[in-house]
């Protein structure tokens, strides 16, 4: 593979280490600034001289959070619509290796492809796949819906963060063969908000044909709302900025940092005013997303591509430890959340009562019940509802990630949200301050990492997520056996692992609109 590759917009010159080659910061769309704020991404201006592709592009504008570690020298900018490609040194242009396209998480508010966690060298090293990571607009820039406030002078489009992903997928279709990838074998993958994006795009008619398999890790699949809720969020942002709807045009030229600060205030206050919801998410806009994704999945109407999906055993433990209000864990917050759900969705007949919910978790200590309820309503049950609907139409593989190091057990967070990612990416130690392996577990972690990579790559290349003859085979999920792979020190397959949850929460999809 040569350093310089010709793309549809111009040549790019990357780098490598002798085993893997990379091209970073490739522009796939024009800078979404000025009149392009809150508009669908537009093609970039073409260039003729090789563009430097040895360093990441800017991260999207965002507030700081201790939960997301960005590089110390990172720059934040609205001009963030770039992507990165990794390919094994042995891959030649036109070789058509399967492609994995990764969408990072961060509550739709944070994150970047330049996070050290997402260094793609380990995942791409075997040469079995070509790896792509996508930068997209987050927070107010990507998920604030101003479309209802448009007038003759100002036009705004919803879901521009999702449209960024679609534009990048189209770039992959047109360009990835030049990097040795197969545009007809694209796996769209993501975690947390990234997982929510990929399950949402499975229900987008205009995204069909852009990807052929999906991996969704810890997807908040039910956190997609209608435009009424989106309008309320927009009004809250305007209030934070001391603007009225008639001032909407002033947002075009307002400093991005000012908008981000206002959005962060609304993001932080939403869990208190509306427990169980997020301020900035994909929305049902009647266009890109015609209806609620979970309803589409429930009737078997999502894009019938193979799906690998799952959650972590202790998803909410980190939020609890950090005293984050993002997930409702106190009895009062949970009762308020279920009361809001009943009031908003009176047509739902099977919402369990508070007493029934508490009884279903009576085997846990009182301090464990809230996090477990929040974990299941926010992550595990949405995943199960997706799986139940999708398994009859396409091969579907369900997992639960249970492994935690001795230190994470001691801290009480176990297999919490995002802890599977270092093993998937092969970047187990996140810097000198990372205490994950202080009490041991690194040897097991390396073996586990190789196993997860083998399963994920096996799915992306052959729809066979197996890890060798000496490892537990992973059967596809069916409604009669409901087999689930439990990923731990030793993997195992459990039939109907979540029977108690389905009995507690029922088969009817419970979600805010």
C-alpha positions, -999 to 999 in steps of 0.1 A, spaced: 0 0 0 14 34 -10 14 65 13 -6 86 -12 -41 75 -22 -64 94 -46 -99 101 -33 -128 116 -51 -120 150 -37 -82 149 -40 -51 129 -30 -42 122 7 -8 112 20 -7 90 52 18 73 73 25 39 89 47 18 112 56 -11 89 27 -32 100 -3 -8 96 -8 22 73 -31 51 83 -47 81 67 -60 105 93 -81 137 92 -94 131 57 -121 157 49 -154 141 38 -175 173 39 -171 210 39 -168 229 72 -203 232 86 -200 268 96 -219 300 89 -248 293 66 -240 255 68 -247 254 105 -276 230 111 -275 220 75 -268 187 60 -231 182 52 -220 194 18 -191 181 -3 -157 197 3 -139 218 -22 -116 196 -43 -78 197 -40 -50 187 -63 -19 185 -41 -16 156 -16 -32 166 17 -14 157 48 -32 127 64 -8 119 92 -27 136 121 -62 136 133 -85 165 124 -101 187 151 -125 172 176 -161 185 175 -168 215 197 -178 202 232 -176 208 269 -151 190 291 -161 158 309 -138 136 330 -155 105 314 -140 112 280 -102 114 276 -92 135 247 -56 141 237 -38 168 256 -31 187 224 -65 183 208 -81 213 191 -119 218 191 -136 231 160 -168 231 141 -147 220 111 -147 185 124 -161 164 95 -131 142 89 -125 105 90 -96 81 95 -86 49 77 -64 21 89 -53 -8 67 -27 -36 72 5 -31 53 -1 -62 32 -34 -49 18 -32 -36 -17 -55 -11 -34 -85 -30 -50 -80 -60 -28 -116 -55 -14 -112 -65 23 -143 -61 45 -147 -27 61 -156 -17 96 -168 18 101 -168 30 137 -190 57 153 -177 68 187 -200 74 217 -203 102 242 -240 108 251 -244 126 218 -224 154 235 -188 144 237 -161 123 221 -138 123 191 -120 98 168 -87 111 182 -93 96 217 -63 73 224 -88 45 230 -96 45 193 -61 41 179 -69 15 152 -35 -2 148 -43 -32 169 -77 -38 153 -64 -34 118 -31 -53 123 -42 -87 111 -51 -73 77 -85 -90 77 -104 -56 76 -100 -20 66 -110 2 95 -127 36 93 -135 60 122 -159 89 116 -159 124 132 -194 140 134 -211 170 150 -222 165 186 -243 184 211 -261 215 199 -242 215 166 -253 180 157 -285 173 175 -303 206 183 -335 207 162 -343 242 150 -364 232 120 -397 243 136 -383 278 140 -373 282 104 -387 310 84 -383 326 49 -349 339 59 -335 311 79 -336 274 71 -325 247 95 -324 209 91 -328 183 119 -306 153 127 -275 169 111 -252 147 132 -269 116 117 -266 131 82 -228 134 89 -226 97 94 -246 90 62 -223 114 43 -193 96 56 -208 62 46 -213 75 11 -176 86 11 -168 50 20 -188 37 -9 -170 60 -33 -135 58 -19 -127 28 3 -117 5 -26 -86 28 -32 -75 18 4 -81 -19 -2 -116 -21 12 -148 -36 -2 -177 -11 -4 -201 -41 -6 -190 -55 28 -193 -26 52 -200 -32 89 -214 -1 107 -204 -3 144 -206 19 174 -209 21 212 -232 40 235 -244 71 215 -225 55 186 -245 24 191 -277 44 192 -268 60 159 -262 27 142 -294 11 154 -313 43 144 -298 42 109 -309 6 106 -344 21 103 -335 49 79 -347 40 44 -322 64 27 -293 46 45 -300 12 30 -272 -1 9 -246 19 27 -238 -8 52 -243 -46 52 -238 -56 88 -242 -38 122 -224 -40 156 -242 -21 184 -226 -20 218 -247 -5 247 -271 12 224 -297 35 240 -320 23 213 -352 38 228 -336 73 233 -350 87 200 -377 113 205 -403 132 184 -401 168 174 -424 180 202 -398 170 227 -370 184 205 -388 217 203 -390 219 241 -353 213 243 -347 240 218 -367 265 237 -347 257 268 -315 264 249 -329 297 237 -338 306 273 -303 299 284 -291 322 257 -317 349 266 -332 347 231 -367 344 218 -377 324 187 -377 356 167 -340 359 174 -332 325 158 -311 340 130 -286 352 156 -276 315 162 -259 313 128 -230 336 139 -230 330 176 -196 317 189 -197 279 191 -184 280 226 -214 300 237 -239 276 221 -220 247 236 -222 262 271 -259 267 268 -264 232 255 -244 218 283 -266 235 309 -297 220 293 -280 186 290 -271 187 327 -306 198 339 -327 174 317 -322 143 339 -336 162 368 -366 176 349 -372 145 327 -356 115 343 -347 87 319 -343 110 289 -314 129 272 -316 164 258 -298 159 225 -305 127 205 -316 116 171 -352 126 165 -381 113 144 -382 139 117 -404 122 91 -376 122 66 -343 105 75 -360 89 105 -396 84 95 -408 68 128 -395 56 161 -368 30 155 -379 6 183 -414 5 167 -397 -4 133 -377 -31 150 -407 -45 168 -425 -53 136 -394 -67 119 -391 -37 96 -355 -26 101 -329 -30 74 -325 -68 73 -287 -69 78 -269 -92 103 -267 -76 137 -243 -82 166 -256 -64 197 -252 -64 235 -247 -46 267 -224 -47 298 -235 -64 331 -230 -33 352 -238 -5 327 -248 22 352 -222 15 380 -199 42 367 -226 68 366 -236 59 401 -200 61 414 -195 95 397 -228 107 411 -238 115 375 -275 124 371 -275 111 336 -291 78 347 -319 78 373 -308 56 402 -325 69 433 -360 56 442 -374 91 438 -359 96 404 -371 61 392 -406 67 405 -407 101 387 -394 85 355 -421 58 355 -448 84 364 -437 105 334 -438 75 312 -473 65 322 -485 101 317 -469 104 283 -478 69 270 -513 61 284 -518 38 255 -492 14 268 -510 -13 288 -481 -32 302 -461 -6 321 -453 -24 354 -463 -6 386 -436 7 409 -443 -22 433 -439 -47 405 -406 -31 395 -393 -32 430 -404 -67 435 -386 -79 404 -353 -66 419 -360 -76 455 -331 -100 455 -307 -71 454 -295 -48 482 -314 -15 483 -285 5 470 -282 -19 440 -318 -18 429 -319 17 414 -288 12 392 -300 -22 381 -335 -8 372 -319 21 353 -295 -2 336 -322 -25 323 -347 2 312 -320 23 296 -298 -4 280 -306 -41 284 -344 -40 277 -340 -18 246 -314 -42 233 -337 -72 240 -367 -55 223 -344 -48 192 -332 -84 192 -367 -99 195 -379 -80 165 -348 -84 143 -338 -120 149 -366 -134 126 -355 -112 97 -317 -115 98 -289 -133 117 -287 -117 151 -261 -123 179 -267 -112 215 -240 -108 241 -235 -95 277 -200 -84 287 -193 -95 323 -155 -94 326 -140 -69 351 -105 -67 366 -99 -70 404 -95 -33 407 -128 -25 389 -145 -51 412 -129 -34 443 -141 0 431 -176 -14 428 -181 -6 391 -174 -40 376 -182 -44 339 -196 -9 337 -204 12 306 -177 12 280 -153 -12 298 -154 -36 268 -139 -10 245 -102 -13 255 -104 -51 248 -120 -46 214 -95 -19 203 -65 -37 219 -56 -6 238 -58 -20 273 -38 5 293 -51 40 289 -20 59 300 1 62 332 -29 71 354 -50 42 344 -55 19 374 -76 -8 357 -49 -34 360 -32 -23 392 -44 -54 411 -38 -78 382 -58 -91 353 -36 -79 324 -27 -113 312 -63 -124 312 -72 -91 296 -48 -97 267 -63 -131 260 -98 -117 263 -89 -89 239 -77 -113 212 -109 -133 216 -132 -103 213 -113 -90 183 -116 -124 167 -153 -126 173 -160 -90 160 -138 -94 130 -153 -128 123 -187 -112 122 -176 -84 100 -159 -107 75 -182 -138 75 -211 -132 99 -195 -158 120 -185 -144 154 -164 -173 166 -130 -172 183 -115 -206 174 -123 -243 180 -113 -242 216 -138 -213 224 -175 -214 229 -193 -211 196 -218 -182 194 -251 -193 179 -275 -168 164 -304 -156 187 -337 -173 181 -370 -167 199 -372 -203 210 -338 -206 226 -327 -169 231 -290 -179 234 -267 -152 247 -229 -151 247 -216 -141 281 -181 -126 277 -160 -132 307 -127 -148 317 -141 -178 299 -169 -172 275 -201 -192 278 -234 -194 261 -266 -191 282 -300 -200 269 -326 -173 278 -302 -154 300 -327 -125 304 -359 -145 311 -363 -127 345 -360 -93 328 -385 -101 301 -409 -113 327 -405 -82 348 -407 -56 320 -428 -74 294 -427 -76 257 -442 -42 250 -416 -15 241 -415 11 269 -401 44 257 -406 81 258 -417 98 227 
